[in-house]
Amino acid sequence: MARETIKAFSGRIIGYIDTKPNGDKQVSSWTGKILGYYIKSQDVTRDFYGKIVARGDASGMLLSMAD
């Protein structure tokens, strides 16, 4: 699994995007709270509760929900 660290312009860590070998992604805040998922086979982005929030890969958008 590959981990991408997302930082603000100031250098503060906002969150992480973990990409699985099959292309699925898990988005988490800097505290480790899971914010949502991108499911490649369905080509949808879902929030933590499983609700579809976007068609396609909008995993970066989930970071706006970080605490």
Secondary structure, DSSP 8 states (H G I E B T S, - for coil): -EEEEEE-TTS-EEEEEEE-TTS-EEEEETTS-EEEEEETTTTEEEETTS-EEEES--HHHHGGG--
